[in-house]
Amino acid sequence: MVDTHFIIGNVTIESVIIFTVATLAVIVLSYLCYKAVYTVLERVASRSGARWTARFAAYIIFGIGLYYIDLAILGFDISATFASLGILSIALAFASQQIISNLLAGLLIAINRTIALDDWVELGNEPETGIAQVRDTTFTRTILKDRDGRVFLLPNATLLSSKIVNYSRSGYIEVPVTITLPPGLPFDRARDTILSVLTVHPKILPNIKMENKTQIPGLSMIPRQRELSLEKIFPERFSPRVLITGLAPLGNTVTIRFWIHDITRREEIVSDVLYESGQRLDLIGKS
């Protein structure tokens, strides 16, 4: 009679169970190693460098641990190893499909470099985070923090399926602002007045100090743009514009369009433009 105590060669069911438990213990140990290495390195290195080094250390610990428990428990039997890992994978799949989904999504995000630490992003669908900064990434989730201090813990699978606007990757954006002119004010005078505000604001392109132009986040990520001269990076199309968009007896409507690179100060810049433009337009209307 065949002894069913052995399921693969000389490997017993007990050995497979012990191997599975030991593998889970190694996974926990590698995670603890990751946290410890990251905690130490983030004090002396960049967050990105600390994170990648910690991940590498965790993978090394996992590989070494898996090798030794395989050798000690299964005798490094390849067939038994794959069978045990298959049983473990099936058990994990049934126990936690979301964890596996998030792990795979996190791997795809890391490979595609969709986002990086400290990037300013905005999700286009649920959940609506507004403009938020990437503060941390783990194997299963991404942590965002918006300008109001709210912290969002997003599963990587959710992030992967979302439409992501990466402001740090784009480098600069065009901001449209619509205003109504005072009645009877000629458009050409209003346009010149508004442009006089836009062309001196220190946070509006192209009126940015030369040393700040080379610090625009998006330019350091795209090799082709990094090779261009500043004259080509900031062509005439980046100049502010004032366009008439509506005619009305009580005041024409115009749209102001200008480029900025600091998305975190968009509301502040718009407020400055509206306040200063309104002050000057009121003076013209009273003259």
C-alpha positions in Angstrom: 0.0 0.0 0.0 1.2 3.5 -0.9 2.0 5.7 2.1 0.0 8.9 1.6 2.2 10.4 4.3 4.6 11.3 1.6 3.2 13.7 -1.1 6.2 14.5 -3.2 9.2 12.1 -3.2 10.5 12.0 0.4 8.8 15.2 1.4 6.0 14.8 3.9 2.9 16.9 4.5 4.4 18.0 7.8 7.5 19.3 6.0 5.3 21.3 3.6 3.4 22.8 6.4 6.5 23.7 8.3 8.1 25.2 5.2 5.0 27.3 4.6 5.0 28.6 8.1 8.7 29.3 7.9 8.3 31.1 4.6 5.7 33.4 6.2 8.1 34.1 9.0 10.8 35.0 6.5 8.4 37.4 4.8 7.7 39.1 8.1 11.5 39.2 8.9 12.3 40.8 5.5 9.6 43.4 6.1 11.1 44.2 9.5 14.5 44.5 7.9 13.0 46.9 5.3 11.6 49.2 8.0 14.8 49.1 10.1 17.1 49.9 7.2 14.8 52.7 5.9 14.5 54.3 9.4 18.3 54.4 9.7 19.1 55.6 6.1 16.4 58.3 5.8 18.4 60.3 8.4 21.6 60.4 6.2 20.3 59.9 2.6 17.4 61.0 0.4 14.1 59.3 1.0 14.2 57.7 -2.5 17.7 56.3 -2.0 16.8 55.0 1.5 13.7 53.3 0.2 15.4 51.5 -2.7 18.3 50.4 -0.5 15.8 49.1 2.2 13.9 47.2 -0.5 17.1 45.6 -1.8 18.1 44.6 1.8 14.6 43.1 2.3 14.9 41.1 -0.9 18.3 39.8 0.1 17.0 38.7 3.5 14.1 37.0 1.9 16.3 35.2 -0.6 18.8 34.0 2.0 16.0 33.0 4.4 14.1 31.1 1.7 17.3 29.3 0.6 18.1 28.1 4.2 14.7 26.9 5.2 14.4 25.1 1.8 17.7 23.4 2.5 16.9 22.5 6.1 13.2 21.5 5.7 12.9 20.2 2.1 16.4 19.2 1.4 16.5 21.6 -1.6 14.2 19.4 -3.5 13.2 21.5 -6.5 9.9 19.7 -7.1 8.9 19.9 -3.5 9.9 23.6 -3.3 7.7 24.6 -6.3 4.9 22.5 -5.0 5.1 24.1 -1.5 5.3 27.6 -2.9 2.4 26.8 -5.2 0.3 25.6 -2.2 1.4 28.8 -0.3 0.4 31.0 -3.3 -3.0 29.3 -3.6 -3.6 29.8 0.1 -2.6 33.4 0.0 -4.7 34.0 -3.1 -7.8 32.7 -1.4 -7.0 34.4 1.9 -6.1 37.8 0.5 -6.8 38.6 -3.2 -6.7 42.3 -2.5 -3.2 42.1 -1.0 -1.9 40.3 -4.1 -3.6 42.8 -6.4 -2.1 45.7 -4.5 1.4 44.1 -4.6 1.2 43.6 -8.4 -0.1 47.2 -8.8 2.7 48.5 -6.7 5.2 46.6 -8.8 3.7 48.1 -12.0 3.8 51.6 -10.6 7.4 51.2 -9.6 8.4 49.8 -13.1 6.5 52.4 -15.0 7.6 55.2 -12.7 4.1 56.7 -12.7 4.8 58.6 -9.6 7.8 59.2 -7.3 8.3 60.4 -3.8 7.6 64.1 -3.3 5.7 64.4 -6.6 2.6 66.6 -6.6 -0.3 64.7 -8.1 -4.1 64.9 -8.5 -6.4 61.9 -9.0 -9.0 62.4 -11.7 -11.6 60.1 -10.2 -12.7 58.6 -6.9 -11.3 59.2 -4.4 -10.8 62.9 -5.1 -7.7 64.0 -3.2 -7.2 67.3 -4.8 -3.6 68.4 -5.3 -1.5 66.2 -2.9 2.1 65.2 -2.5 3.4 61.6 -2.6 4.8 61.1 0.9 5.4 57.4 1.0 5.0 54.2 -1.1 4.9 50.7 0.3 4.3 47.3 -1.2 0.6 47.6 -1.0 -0.4 51.2 -0.7 0.6 54.8 -1.5 0.4 57.6 1.0 -0.6 61.1 -0.2 -0.7 64.3 1.8 -2.6 67.4 0.5 -1.9 71.0 1.3 -4.6 71.1 4.0 -2.7 68.4 5.9 -5.1 65.5 5.1 -3.4 62.1 4.6 -4.8 59.7 2.1 -3.8 56.0 2.3 -4.6 54.6 -1.1 -4.3 50.9 -2.1 -2.0 50.6 -5.1 -4.6 48.9 -7.1 -6.9 51.9 -6.7 -4.1 54.3 -7.7 -3.2 52.2 -10.7 -6.8 52.4 -12.0 -7.1 56.1 -11.4 -6.4 58.9 -13.9 -3.4 60.6 -12.4 -2.3 64.2 -13.1 1.4 64.5 -12.2 2.2 68.1 -11.9 5.9 67.5 -11.0 6.3 65.4 -14.1 4.8 68.1 -16.4 7.0 70.8 -14.9 4.7 73.7 -15.6 1.0 74.4 -16.2 -1.1 77.1 -17.8 -3.7 78.7 -15.5 -6.8 80.3 -16.9 -8.7 83.1 -15.0 -11.9 84.7 -16.2 -12.8 88.2 -15.1 -15.4 90.9 -16.1 -14.1 94.3 -17.0 -15.6 97.5 -15.7 -18.3 98.9 -18.1 -17.0 101.1 -20.8 -13.4 100.2 -20.3 -11.7 99.6 -23.7 -10.3 96.1 -24.1 -6.9 97.2 -25.3 -6.3 99.4 -22.2 -7.5 96.5 -20.0 -5.3 94.0 -21.7 -2.2 96.2 -21.4 -3.0 96.9 -17.8 -3.3 93.2 -16.9 -0.2 92.3 -18.9 1.7 94.8 -17.0 0.8 92.9 -13.8 1.6 89.5 -15.3 5.0 90.4 -16.8 6.4 91.5 -13.4 5.1 88.8 -11.2 8.1 86.7 -10.0 6.2 83.4 -10.1 4.8 83.7 -13.6 6.7 82.5 -16.7 8.8 83.7 -18.3 9.5 86.3 -15.6 11.3 83.8 -13.4 14.9 84.3 -12.1 17.4 82.4 -14.2 18.5 80.2 -11.4 14.9 79.1 -10.7 14.3 78.1 -14.3 16.7 75.2 -14.0 14.9 73.9 -10.9 11.6 73.2 -12.6 10.8 69.6 -11.5 9.6 68.3 -14.9 12.7 69.5 -16.7 15.0 67.2 -14.7 12.9 64.1 -15.6 12.9 64.4 -19.4 16.3 64.0 -21.0 15.3 65.7 -24.2 14.1 68.8 -22.4 17.2 68.8 -20.2 19.4 69.2 -23.2 17.5 72.2 -24.6 18.6 75.8 -24.0 16.5 78.1 -21.8 15.5 80.0 -24.9 13.9 76.9 -26.4 12.4 75.8 -23.1 10.6 79.1 -22.7 9.5 80.1 -26.2 7.1 83.0 -26.9 4.1 80.7 -26.4 4.7 80.7 -22.6 4.1 84.5 -22.5 0.9 85.6 -20.6 -2.2 86.3 -22.7 -5.4 88.2 -22.2 -8.2 87.1 -24.5 -11.7 88.6 -24.8 -14.3 85.8 -24.4 -17.6 87.7 -24.1 -19.3 90.9 -24.9 -21.9 92.4 -22.6 -23.3 95.9 -21.9 -22.4 95.6 -18.2 -18.8 94.7 -19.0 -16.9 92.5 -21.3 -15.5 89.1 -20.2 -11.8 88.3 -20.6 -9.8 85.3 -19.9 -6.3 85.7 -18.5 -3.9 82.8 -19.2 -0.4 82.5 -17.8 2.1 79.7 -17.0 3.4 78.8 -13.6 5.6 75.9 -12.3 4.8 76.0 -8.6 1.5 74.2 -8.5 1.4 74.4 -4.7 1.1 78.3 -4.9 -1.5 78.4 -7.7 -4.3 80.0 -5.6 -1.8 82.5 -4.1 -0.6 83.5 -7.5 -4.1 83.8 -8.9 -5.1 85.9 -5.9 -2.1 88.3 -6.5 -3.0 88.7 -10.2 -6.7 89.4 -9.4 -6.0 91.8 -6.6 -3.4 93.9 -8.5 -5.3 93.8 -11.8 -8.5 94.9 -10.0 -6.7 97.8 -8.3 -5.2 99.1 -11.6 -8.4 98.6 -13.6 -10.4 100.5 -10.9 -8.0 103.4 -11.2 -8.4 103.4 -15.0 -12.2 103.3 -14.7 -12.2 106.3 -12.2 -9.8 108.4 -14.4 
